[in-house]
Amino acid sequence: MTDNDIVKANDILSKFDFFGGQRAGRELWNEKPVGVQDEDIKNFSKDVAFLKDFINHQKAEIERLRSDNKILS
């Protein structure tokens, strides 16, 4: 994972925070045409998949480092 991936993950979470936690975000979304809403849903799914991959990659890296540390001890 790169620094850009970390920035992207934070951007996604900021977007989720705005639209998920604020009535204004939901109201703006509801006013969009159905085609735009469908695209937003598709992008949301891509964002969730990215975050899952990012978290799983970080978890695997932590586990690898712990394993390496045990070997060195």
RAHU-V11639 format. One line per field, one symbol per residue. psi: psi as a letter, one per 40 degrees, with the letter a starting at -180 (. if undefined). Layout:
# RAHU-V11639
psi = ???
This chain:
# RAHU-V11639
psi = iiddddddddddddddddddehddddddddeiiddddddddddddddddddddddddddddddddddddddd.
